[in-house]
Amino acid sequence: MDEFKMMMIMKTMKYFRLALVACGMTTVFTACSDKFLEDKKNYDNATTDIYNYVSGCNGRVNDIYAWCLPQPADLTTGQNYLSVAIGSNDLAGKSTEEYHGFSDFVNPEIELTSMSTTNGVPDFFMGSNNNIQTSVYGRIRNINDCIKGIQGGSISDEDKQLLLGQVYFFRAWCYYNLVKWYGGVPIVTEVLEPVESSFTPRSSAKECIEFILEDLDRAAKMLKGKVWSGSDYGRVTTGTALALKGRVLLLWASPLFNRKNDESRWQTAYTQMKADLTDINACGYGLYQTGNNINGSDFAMQFLTVNGNPEAVFVTLHNNVASDDGLDNQRNNPWERGIRPANTGGGGKNAGLALVELFPMADGKIADLTKISPINKAGSRSYASTYSKLERSQYEYDEAAPYMNRDPRFYRTFAFPGFRWAYSGDPTQRDGHNPSYDAGKNYVVWNYKWYVEKSEAGNVENGNSYSADNLYTSNVGIYVRKKSDDLDVNGSPLYNYEPLGSKGAGPFFSQAPLIELRYAEVLLNLAEAACMAGQMGEAVQILQQIRARAGYTAENNFGLQANLASDQATCMSAILYERQIEFAYEGKRFDDMRRWMLFDGGATQPAGAPSSWQLTGFGGNTCTWLGFTPWNGQRRERVEFRTGDQYGVGTQYWDGDPLVAAGVERPAGVDFRQADIQTQLTTLKEWYTANLVPQYKLGDGQDAQKNVEYITFLPKYYFLGLSSGAQNANSSSPADYNGGRGLPQTIGWQDYNNGGAAGTFDPLAE
């Protein structure tokens, strides 16, 4: 590659920009916690002499943070390697139960290709190869340059250790994000010159995993005993390195890489993760708990706590700068404005009905969805039998009021018509028809719909509907609420509310942290390894901890069934289910589905795959072993709540609500600050029964003949192929490597550099 051949990048790069001022990224983190990224000294055109000073070395390390920390952007084209899946309705989210609408990974009408940019496979390998900041290997080159410089500098060994530990972590982080998509990739540890002879071949996945683990162990050792605080809060620690190590060990032991179910991988993961937990805890990490948890308020508040948050093991901090002063200093977390309803100034994300229905009931168990009638044109709920090894709830799922008797986390994950969702800001300055609700302090989302033509009311495809409270055509049936800065939870909002926005966006300019790896994942990673290492009892104890924080008690065994400690497959199914719920809309589900091959259970292999790819462990099919209905062949629909037929139709204007015209009074919004919400929910349900009707709508697509279509994830997608652009940038190599054609293509994909011939690189070969 042109970092193995970096011409395209290096032609435009005469020197490294070493300081954040030069990079235009001075205030990446929050105003109260970003001081370590605010070194004002300009290191442009600096020489290696900077490595003889702690301040110079620290400037370089801060630069690594600015380039390599996860960014809260959609995982779309792969052109920004800083982006991770954060729970948006992007390529990852729309491939799972969390949303509806086919992504390219699951669209039955599209087969991704490595031969062109039309329906091209996303490029998470190169990124933007003409921009060193957004180029994958440009970023790695910068890391290697920093390592070399600090090692050769004259600062004390103690200072070197502390600085290098942070840089080694980020090199491991960069490679982890490559390996999880591609398996084996080129391992570059030197600062290569931009010449033809600088070429590095693809290493095996095993070699890459070992390399990542070595870097993380090295980082953990170098950072041992260091707990950052004050202006340095947000830096990586020993605990951060060991937590990522646990994720990497889990990836290597999972069916995606472990087709034979080699138990030694699970045992290694369990042994190391259990031993590492002591050092992770010593860094001050733990489950976020206040001792005053009301309806999942602790679960909600963990995403809104910045300094000293024990849950934030690996975190990106932000600021709430909203001014357009010509400086590139605006580093907001856009999640709040993305999920807030349109009449508050947001956009709104429409939750997939599948996850709403699969969420636990109040007793911690899944509802028996087989008792519910089929969904109109799309037919039955194909996911009704998912997690068949797990017990069904004693509570019946209520289609007309899905919010009744649910897991406490449900109310912090979704918002329905009639739910309080308080904020601080005056939306009437943005649009005079927006309801103020006391400048947001008593805001209730009323997103029910009505139609202007009676015939449209039963249209499952579209239908011209309009929503209450000036939501108008913002037709979000059930809102995603997860990670929201709810004023009823956090009385000191992290956002700066600018009604008219700035730089074309707004109004929520939020400094909410992006927690890429939180302590709950550390525990659930360990639970998964423990279960598969035969320590199911220990896995159950961890599940109990997670459930206790959510609000369950020992009275009913935290909502867990009794046989988890004695049945490995059932225990593993319960862990995956817990991960699906706990990490909903955090960008983790797609990775879990790929790790466990939940799209088809590993039943099929891409063309040209060797026999070693055959899944022989887990009974030959992970879905069957787990009792999980394969995601392939399923659909996701959506639901909205419309005004009852007795009210007739409305108008297409902001004041066209037929309920308002009929003088119907709304109940008070459900206030989750009150310990007893059952009475409130019952009142809301009675109001729904009298005034609203659930209306199912098509979520996933249909063909030109209007036949409904179903999720299709091809087996070659478990390991991505190199895009045509990435291959073109790596189109030559020594003659004795891949016939001089550059990096070989992954099995299952066509080789752009070899006339479309079948790929030959085996990610599973050791």
C-alpha positions in Angstrom: 0.0 0.0 0.0 1.2 3.6 -0.4 2.1 3.5 3.3 3.6 0.3 2.3 3.8 2.6 -0.7 2.4 5.9 0.6 3.0 8.2 -2.4 -0.5 9.5 -2.6 -0.4 10.7 1.0 3.1 11.8 1.2 3.2 13.9 -2.0 1.0 16.4 -0.1 2.8 16.1 3.2 6.1 17.9 3.7 6.1 17.6 7.5 4.0 16.3 10.3 1.7 18.8 12.0 2.6 18.1 15.6 0.4 20.4 17.6 -3.3 20.6 17.9 -3.3 24.3 17.0 -1.7 23.3 13.7 -4.3 20.6 13.2 -7.1 22.9 14.0 -8.2 20.6 16.8 -7.3 22.5 19.9 -10.5 21.9 21.8 -11.5 18.3 21.1 -12.6 17.6 24.6 -14.9 19.4 27.0 -13.9 22.7 28.4 -13.6 21.3 31.9 -11.6 18.2 30.9 -9.5 19.0 27.8 -6.6 20.8 29.2 -4.1 18.1 28.1 -5.2 18.9 24.5 -4.8 22.6 24.8 -1.0 23.0 24.5 -0.8 26.3 22.6 2.8 25.8 21.5 3.0 25.4 17.7 5.0 22.4 16.6 4.8 23.1 12.9 8.0 22.3 11.1 9.4 21.0 14.3 12.6 18.9 14.3 13.4 15.8 16.4 14.6 18.2 19.1 11.1 18.3 20.4 11.6 14.8 21.8 14.2 16.1 24.2 11.5 17.9 26.1 8.5 16.5 28.0 6.4 19.4 26.6 7.3 18.5 23.1 6.7 14.8 23.5 3.4 15.5 25.2 2.4 17.7 22.3 3.0 14.7 19.9 1.0 12.4 22.2 -1.8 14.8 22.3 -1.7 14.9 18.5 -2.2 11.1 18.5 -5.3 11.5 20.7 -6.7 14.1 18.4 -6.2 11.8 15.4 -7.2 8.5 16.9 -10.0 8.9 19.4 -13.3 7.6 18.2 -15.6 10.2 16.7 -19.4 10.1 17.0 -20.2 10.0 13.2 -22.2 7.6 11.2 -20.4 4.5 10.1 -21.1 5.0 6.4 -18.5 5.0 3.7 -15.5 4.3 5.8 -13.9 7.5 4.6 -13.4 8.7 8.2 -11.4 6.0 10.1 -12.0 7.8 13.4 -15.7 6.9 13.1 -17.1 4.0 15.0 -20.6 2.7 15.1 -22.3 4.6 17.9 -25.9 3.4 17.5 -27.0 5.5 14.5 -29.2 4.2 11.7 -26.1 3.7 9.6 -24.6 0.6 7.9 -24.2 -1.2 11.2 -27.4 -0.1 13.0 -29.7 -0.8 10.0 -28.3 -4.3 9.8 -29.6 -5.2 13.2 -32.9 -5.3 15.2 -32.3 -1.7 16.3 -33.7 0.0 13.2 -35.6 -0.8 10.0 -34.8 -0.2 6.3 -32.2 -2.3 4.5 -28.6 -1.2 4.8 -26.2 -2.3 2.0 -25.1 -5.2 4.2 -28.5 -6.8 4.3 -30.2 -5.5 1.1 -31.5 -8.5 -1.0 -31.3 -6.4 -4.1 -27.6 -5.4 -3.7 -24.5 -7.5 -3.7 -21.5 -5.5 -2.6 -18.5 -5.7 -4.9 -14.8 -5.1 -4.7 -14.6 -4.3 -8.5 -16.1 -0.9 -8.7 -17.5 2.0 -6.6 -21.0 1.2 -7.7 -22.3 -0.9 -4.8 -18.7 -1.0 -3.7 -17.8 -2.6 -0.4 -17.2 0.0 2.3 -13.5 0.9 2.6 -12.5 0.6 6.3 -9.0 -0.3 5.2 -7.7 2.8 3.5 -10.0 5.7 4.4 -9.1 8.8 2.5 -5.7 8.0 1.0 -5.0 11.6 0.0 -5.4 12.8 3.6 -3.0 11.5 6.2 -5.4 12.3 9.1 -8.2 10.2 7.6 -6.0 7.5 6.1 -5.8 4.4 8.2 -2.1 3.8 7.6 -1.4 7.5 7.6 -2.5 7.5 11.2 -0.5 4.4 12.0 2.5 6.0 10.4 2.1 9.0 12.6 1.9 6.7 15.7 5.1 4.9 14.6 6.9 8.2 14.1 5.9 9.3 17.6 7.1 6.1 19.1 10.4 6.4 17.4 10.8 10.0 18.3 10.1 9.5 22.0 12.3 6.4 22.2 15.2 8.4 20.8 14.7 11.5 22.9 16.5 12.5 26.0 13.6 12.8 28.5 13.7 10.5 31.5 12.7 6.8 31.2 9.8 7.4 33.6 8.4 10.1 31.3 9.0 7.9 28.2 7.1 5.0 29.7 4.1 7.1 30.6 3.9 8.7 27.1 4.7 5.6 25.1 2.1 3.6 27.0 -0.6 5.9 25.6 0.7 5.7 22.1 1.0 1.9 22.1 -2.6 1.7 23.1 -3.7 3.7 20.1 -1.7 1.6 17.7 -3.5 -1.4 19.1 -6.8 0.4 18.8 -6.1 1.2 15.1 -5.2 -2.4 14.3 -8.1 -3.8 16.2 -10.5 -1.8 14.0 -8.8 -3.3 10.9 -8.7 -6.9 12.1 -12.4 -7.1 13.1 -13.3 -6.3 9.5 -10.6 -7.9 7.5 -8.8 -10.6 9.6 -5.2 -10.3 8.6 -3.7 -6.9 7.5 -0.2 -5.6 7.0 1.6 -4.9 10.3 3.7 -1.8 10.0 5.9 -0.9 13.0 8.4 1.3 11.2 8.2 4.8 9.6 8.4 3.7 6.0 9.6 6.0 3.3 7.2 6.8 0.5 9.0 4.7 -2.1 8.0 1.7 -4.2 10.3 -0.6 -2.2 8.4 0.2 1.0 5.9 -2.7 0.9 4.5 -4.8 3.7 2.4 -7.9 3.0 -0.8 -9.0 4.8 -0.1 -10.9 8.0 -2.3 -13.7 9.2 -5.2 -12.8 11.6 -3.4 -14.7 14.3 -0.2 -12.7 13.9 -2.3 -9.5 14.0 -4.1 -10.6 17.1 -0.8 -11.4 18.8 0.6 -8.1 17.8 -2.4 -6.2 19.2 -2.2 -8.1 22.5 1.5 -7.4 22.8 0.9 -3.6 22.3 -1.9 -3.7 24.9 0.1 -5.6 27.4 3.0 -3.2 26.8 0.7 -0.2 27.3 -0.8 -1.6 30.4 2.6 -2.2 32.0 3.9 1.2 31.1 0.8 3.0 32.5 0.6 0.8 35.6 -0.5 2.7 38.6 -1.3 5.9 36.8 -4.8 7.3 37.4 -5.5 10.5 35.5 -7.5 13.3 37.1 -8.2 17.0 36.8 -7.1 18.4 33.5 -5.7 15.0 32.4 -9.0 13.2 32.8 -9.9 11.3 29.7 -6.5 9.8 28.9 -6.1 6.1 28.5 -5.0 4.0 31.5 -3.8 0.5 32.3 -7.5 -0.3 32.7 -8.3 1.0 29.2 -5.6 -1.1 27.7 -6.7 -4.3 29.5 -10.3 -3.7 28.7 -9.6 -3.5 25.0 -7.4 -6.6 25.4 -10.5 -8.4 26.7 -12.5 -7.4 23.7 -9.7 -8.6 21.4 -9.4 -11.9 23.2 -13.1 -12.4 22.9 -13.0 -11.6 19.2 -10.3 -14.3 18.7 -12.3 -16.9 20.7 -15.6 -16.2 19.0 -17.0 -18.4 16.2 -16.1 -15.9 13.5 -12.4 -16.8 14.1 -12.9 -20.0 16.0 -14.8 -22.2 13.7 -13.8 -25.5 15.5 -14.6 -24.0 18.9 -11.1 -24.4 20.2 -11.8 -24.4 24.0 -8.2 -23.3 24.8 -9.0 -19.9 23.2 -11.9 -19.4 25.6 -9.9 -20.6 28.6 -7.1 -18.2 27.7 -9.5 -15.4 27.4 -11.2 -16.2 30.7 -8.0 -16.6 32.6 -6.4 -13.4 31.4 -9.6 -11.3 31.6 -10.3 -12.5 35.2 -6.7 -11.7 36.2 -6.8 -8.3 34.5 -10.0 -7.3 36.2 -8.1 -6.5 39.4 -5.9 -3.9 37.6 -9.0 -2.5 35.7 -10.8 -2.0 39.1 -7.6 -0.5 40.6 -7.9 2.3 38.0 -11.2 3.3 39.6 -13.5 1.8 37.0 -16.8 0.2 38.0 -20.6 0.2 37.3 -22.1 3.6 37.6 -24.4 3.5 40.6 -25.6 6.2 42.9 -27.7 4.3 45.4 -30.8 6.2 44.3 -31.8 4.5 41.2 -35.3 5.3 40.0 -36.7 3.6 36.9 -33.3 3.1 35.5 -32.0 6.6 36.3 -28.5 5.3 37.0 -28.5 3.6 33.7 -29.4 6.9 32.0 -27.0 9.1 34.0 -23.9 7.0 33.2 -23.9 8.6 29.7 -24.1 12.1 31.1 -21.3 12.0 33.7 -18.0 13.4 32.5 -15.3 13.8 35.1 -14.8 10.8 37.4 -17.3 8.5 35.6 -16.3 5.0 36.6 -18.2 3.5 33.7 -16.1 5.4 31.1 -13.2 3.0 30.5 -12.4 4.4 27.0 -14.0 7.7 26.3 -14.0 10.6 23.9 -14.8 14.0 25.5 -16.4 16.9 23.7 -17.3 20.6 24.2 -20.5 22.5 23.7 -19.0 25.4 21.7 -21.7 26.7 19.3 -20.2 30.0 18.1 -19.1 30.5 14.5 -16.0 32.5 15.2 -13.9 31.3 12.3 -12.0 28.8 14.5 -12.1 25.1 14.1 -12.9 24.6 17.7 -16.4 23.2 17.6 -16.3 19.6 18.8 -19.8 18.6 19.7 -21.4 15.2 20.2 -24.3 15.4 17.7 -26.3 12.5 19.3 -28.6 14.8 21.3 -29.8 16.8 18.3 -30.0 13.6 16.3 -32.5 11.9 18.5 -34.5 14.8 19.9 -38.0 15.4 18.2 -38.2 18.0 15.5 -40.3 20.4 17.5 -37.4 20.8 19.9 -34.9 21.4 17.1 -33.7 17.8 16.6 -34.1 15.2 14.0 -35.4 12.1 15.6 -34.4 8.4 15.1 -37.2 5.9 14.5 -36.7 2.8 16.6 -37.2 -0.6 15.0 -40.2 -2.5 16.2 -38.2 -5.7 16.5 -36.1 -4.4 19.3 -39.0 -2.8 21.0 -40.8 -6.2 21.1 -37.7 -8.2 22.0 -36.9 -6.0 25.0 -37.5 -7.7 28.4 -40.7 -7.4 30.3 -40.8 -6.2 33.9 -39.8 -9.7 35.1 -36.7 -9.7 33.0 -37.9 -12.2 30.4 -38.9 -11.9 26.8 -42.6 -11.7 26.0 -44.3 -14.6 24.2 -44.6 -12.8 20.8 -46.1 -15.9 19.1 -49.4 -15.0 20.7 -49.6 -11.8 18.8 -51.4 -11.6 15.4 -49.4 -11.3 12.2 -48.4 -7.8 11.0 -50.6 -7.0 8.0 -48.8 -7.3 4.7 -45.5 -8.4 6.1 -46.8 -11.5 7.8 -45.8 -13.0 11.1 -43.0 -11.7 13.4 -40.3 -14.0 12.2 -38.2 -13.2 15.3 -41.0 -14.4 17.7 -39.1 -17.6 18.4 -35.7 -15.9 18.8 -33.8 -17.0 21.9 -36.0 -20.1 22.1 -33.9 -21.4 25.0 -34.8 -18.5 27.2 -38.0 -18.5 29.3 -41.0 -16.3 28.3 -42.5 -13.7 30.5 -45.5 -14.0 32.7 -46.6 -10.6 31.3 -48.4 -10.4 28.0 -47.1 -8.0 25.5 -49.7 -5.3 24.8 -49.6 -4.2 21.1 -51.8 -1.1 21.9 -49.5 -0.1 24.7 -46.1 -1.6 24.3 -44.7 0.3 27.2 -46.6 -1.6 29.8 -44.6 -3.7 32.3 -41.2 -3.4 30.8 -37.6 -3.6 31.9 -36.5 -0.3 33.6 -34.0 0.2 30.8 -36.8 0.2 28.3 -38.0 3.6 29.5 -34.5 5.0 29.1 -34.1 3.6 25.6 -37.4 4.5 23.9 -39.9 7.3 24.0 -43.7 7.0 23.1 -46.5 9.5 22.8 -47.2 10.7 26.3 -43.7 10.4 27.7 -41.9 13.3 29.5 -38.6 14.1 27.8 -37.6 17.3 29.4 -34.9 19.6 28.2 -33.7 23.2 28.7 -34.4 25.6 25.8 -37.0 27.7 24.0 -38.0 26.1 20.7 -40.5 28.8 19.8 -37.6 31.0 18.7 -36.9 28.5 16.0 -40.5 28.1 15.0 -43.4 30.0 16.6 -45.7 27.0 16.2 -43.5 24.7 18.3 -44.9 24.2 21.8 -42.8 25.7 24.6 -43.7 23.4 27.5 -42.2 25.9 29.9 -39.0 26.3 27.8 -38.7 22.5 27.5 -38.8 21.9 31.3 -42.1 20.1 31.1 -41.8 18.8 27.6 -43.9 15.8 26.7 -43.6 14.1 23.3 -47.0 13.7 21.6 -46.0 12.2 18.3 -49.3 10.5 17.4 -50.5 10.9 13.8 -53.5 11.6 11.8 -54.5 11.5 8.1 -56.2 13.9 5.7 -57.8 11.2 3.6 -59.7 8.3 5.3 -58.3 5.9 2.7 -54.7 6.7 3.8 -55.3 5.4 7.4 -54.9 1.8 6.4 -51.9 2.3 4.0 -49.1 0.2 5.3 -46.6 1.6 2.9 -46.7 5.3 3.4 -49.8 7.4 3.5 -49.8 11.2 4.0 -49.8 11.5 7.8 -49.1 14.4 10.1 -48.0 14.6 13.7 -49.2 16.5 16.7 -47.5 19.5 18.3 -46.0 20.8 15.1 -44.0 17.6 14.5 -45.9 17.8 11.1 -44.3 15.3 8.7 -41.6 14.2 11.1 -43.1 10.7 11.3 -41.2 9.0 14.0 -43.4 6.3 15.5 -41.2 5.4 18.5 -38.3 7.5 19.3 -34.8 6.3 20.2 -34.2 7.9 23.6 -31.0 6.1 24.6 -28.1 8.3 25.9 -30.3 11.4 25.9 -29.4 14.3 28.2 -32.8 14.2 29.9 -33.3 17.2 32.1 -35.3 15.1 34.6 -32.1 13.0 35.0 -29.4 15.6 34.6 -30.4 19.0 36.0 -27.2 20.6 34.6 -27.4 19.9 30.8 -24.2 19.3 28.9 -25.6 21.0 25.8 -25.7 24.6 24.8 -29.1 25.3 23.3 -29.0 27.6 20.4 -32.5 27.8 18.8 -31.3 28.9 15.4 -28.2 26.8 15.4 -24.8 27.6 14.2 -22.8 26.5 11.2 -26.1 25.1 9.8 -26.7 22.7 12.7 -28.4 22.8 16.1 -29.7 23.6 18.4 -28.2 21.0 20.8 -24.5 21.6 20.9 -23.6 18.9 23.4 -20.4 18.0 25.3 -21.8 14.6 26.3 -19.0 12.0 26.3 -18.8 9.2 23.8 -18.1 6.1 25.8 -16.7 3.6 23.4 -15.9 1.0 26.0 -17.7 1.0 29.3 -17.4 -1.1 32.4 -20.5 -3.0 31.8 -18.8 -4.4 28.6 -15.8 -5.3 30.6 -18.0 -7.5 32.8 -20.1 -9.0 30.0 -16.9 -9.8 28.0 -15.7 -11.7 31.1 -19.1 -13.3 31.5 -19.0 -14.6 27.9 -15.5 -16.0 28.3 -16.4 -17.6 31.6 -19.4 -19.2 30.2 -17.6 -20.7 27.3 -14.7 -21.8 29.6 -17.2 -23.8 31.5 -17.6 -21.4 34.4 -21.3 -20.7 33.9 -21.9 -20.0 37.6 -19.5 -17.1 37.5 -21.1 -15.8 34.3 -24.5 -15.8 36.0 -23.1 -13.8 38.9 -21.9 -11.1 36.4 -25.4 -11.1 34.7 -26.8 -10.5 38.2 -24.6 -7.5 38.7 -25.7 -6.0 35.4 -29.3 -6.6 36.2 -29.0 -5.2 39.7 -27.8 -1.9 38.3 -30.7 -1.9 35.9 -33.1 -2.2 38.9 -33.8 -5.9 39.4 -33.4 -7.5 42.8 -32.6 -10.9 44.1 -36.2 -11.5 44.9 -36.8 -13.1 41.4 -33.1 -13.9 40.7 -32.7 -10.6 38.9 -35.1 -11.8 36.2 -32.8 -14.7 35.2 -34.0 -18.2 34.8 -32.7 -21.0 37.0 -30.8 -23.2 34.6 -28.2 -20.8 33.3 -25.4 -22.2 35.5 -26.0 -25.7 34.3 -26.7 -25.2 30.6 -23.8 -23.7 28.6 -25.8 -22.9 25.4 -28.7 -21.3 27.4 -26.2 -19.3 29.5 -24.5 -18.0 26.3 -27.8 -17.2 24.8 -28.7 -15.2 28.0 -25.4 -13.3 27.8 -25.9 -12.3 24.1 -29.5 -11.2 25.0 -28.2 -9.1 27.8 -25.6 -7.5 25.6 -28.3 -6.7 23.0 -30.4 -4.9 25.7 -27.6 -3.3 27.7 -25.8 -1.9 24.7 -28.8 -1.1 22.5 -28.0 1.9 20.3 -24.4 2.0 21.3 -23.0 0.5 18.1 -22.1 -2.9 19.6 -24.9 -5.2 18.2 -23.6 -5.6 14.6 -20.2 -6.6 15.9 -21.8 -9.2 18.2 -23.9 -10.6 15.3 -20.8 -10.9 13.1 -18.8 -12.5 15.9 -21.4 -15.1 16.5 -22.4 -15.4 12.9 -26.0 -14.8 13.8 -27.1 -14.0 10.2 -27.0 -17.6 9.2 -25.3 -19.5 12.0 -22.3 -20.1 9.8 -24.3 -22.6 7.7 -22.9 -21.3 4.4 -19.5 -20.2 3.3 -18.4 -17.8 0.5 -17.3 -19.2 -2.9 -13.8 -20.5 -2.8 -13.6 -20.9 1.0 -11.5 -23.9 2.1 -12.9 -26.7 4.3 -11.2 -25.0 7.3 -13.9 -22.4 7.1 -16.6 -24.9 7.8 -18.2 -24.4 11.2 -17.6 -27.6 13.1 -17.9 -26.4 16.6 -21.2 -25.2 18.2 -23.0 -28.2 16.7 -22.2 -26.9 13.2 -24.6 -23.9 13.5 -24.3 -21.1 16.1 -28.0 -20.1 15.7 -29.2 -23.6 16.3 -26.9 -24.1 19.3 -28.0 -20.8 20.8 -31.7 -21.1 20.0 -31.5 -17.9 17.9 -33.6 -17.5 14.8 -31.1 -16.7 12.0 -31.4 -13.0 11.1 -31.3 -13.8 7.4 -34.8 -14.2 6.0 -36.4 -11.9 8.6 -38.0 -8.5 8.4 -38.4 -5.4 10.6 -41.5 -3.3 10.5 -42.5 -0.1 12.3 -45.5 1.1 14.2 -47.1 4.4 14.8 -50.1 5.5 16.9 -52.8 7.3 14.9 -56.0 9.0 16.0 -59.0 6.8 16.2 -61.5 6.5 13.3 -64.2 8.2 15.4 -62.4 11.5 15.1 -62.3 11.5 11.3 -59.5 13.1 9.4 -57.4 16.2 10.1 -55.7 18.8 8.0 -52.2 19.0 6.7 -51.4 22.1 8.8 -49.7 22.5 12.2 -53.1 23.0 13.9 -54.9 20.2 12.0 -55.0 17.7 15.0 -58.5 16.1 15.0 -58.1 15.3 18.8 -57.6 19.0 19.5 -60.5 19.9 17.3 -62.7 17.4 19.3 -61.6 18.9 22.6 -59.8 15.8 23.8 -57.7 16.4 26.8 -54.3 14.8 27.1 -53.1 13.2 30.4 -50.0 14.4 32.1 -46.9 13.0 30.6 -45.5 9.9 32.3 -42.9 11.2 34.8 -40.1 8.7 35.4 -38.8 10.7 38.4 -41.7 9.1 40.3 -40.9 5.7 41.8 -44.4 4.4 40.9 -45.0 4.7 37.2 -47.5 1.9 36.8 -50.4 4.1 37.7 -49.3 6.7 35.2 -48.7 4.1 32.5 -52.1 2.6 33.1 -53.7 6.1 32.8 -51.8 6.6 29.5 -52.9 3.2 28.3 -56.6 4.1 29.0 -56.1 7.3 27.0 -54.6 5.4 24.1 -57.5 2.9 24.2 -60.0 5.7 23.9 -58.2 7.9 21.4 -55.5 6.1 19.4 -55.0 3.1 17.2 -51.7 1.3 16.6 -50.9 1.4 12.9 -48.3 -1.0 11.5 -46.2 0.3 8.6 -43.7 -1.4 6.4 -40.1 -0.9 7.6 -37.9 -3.0 5.4 -38.3 -2.7 1.6 -40.2 -4.4 -1.1 -39.5 -5.1 -4.8 -40.9 -3.4 -7.9 -43.9 -5.7 -7.8 -44.5 -4.7 -4.1 -43.6 -8.1 -2.8 -42.0 -7.7 0.7 -38.3 -8.6 0.8 -36.2 -10.1 3.5 -32.8 -9.5 5.1 -30.0 -11.1 3.1 -26.5 -11.0 4.6 -24.1 -12.8 2.3 -21.5 -15.1 3.9 -18.6 -13.2 2.3 -19.6 -10.1 4.4 -18.3 -11.7 7.6 -14.9 -10.8 6.4 -14.8 -7.7 4.1 -12.9 -7.6 0.9 -10.5 -4.8 0.0 -12.3 -2.2 -2.0 -11.3 -1.4 -5.6 -9.8 1.9 -4.4 -7.7 0.2 -1.7 -6.5 -2.5 -4.1 -5.6 0.1 -6.8 -3.5 2.0 -4.2 -1.7 -1.3 -3.5 -1.3 -2.4 -7.0 2.4 -3.5 -7.0 4.6 -5.5 -4.8 7.8 -7.6 -5.0 7.4 -10.2 -7.7 7.7 -13.0 -5.2 4.6 -11.8 -3.3 1.2 -12.4 -4.9 2.7 -12.4 -8.3 3.7 -8.7 -7.9 0.0 -7.6 -7.9 0.1 -6.0 -4.4 -2.0 -7.0 -1.5 -4.0 -10.2 -2.1 -7.8 -10.1 -2.0 -9.8 -11.8 0.7 -11.4 -15.2 -0.1 -15.0 -14.7 -1.3 -14.2 -11.4 -3.1 -12.9 -10.6 -6.5 -9.3 -9.4 -6.9 -9.3 -6.0 -8.7 -5.6 -6.3 -9.4 -6.0 -9.7 -10.9 -8.8 -9.1 -13.5 -11.6 -10.1 -11.1 -10.1 -13.5 -10.2 -11.2 -15.0 -6.9 -9.5 -13.7 -3.8 -6.9 -16.0 -2.2 -6.1 -14.4 1.2 -7.4 -16.6 4.0 -8.2 -14.6 7.2 -8.4 -17.9 9.2 -5.1 -19.4 8.1 -2.5 -19.6 10.9 
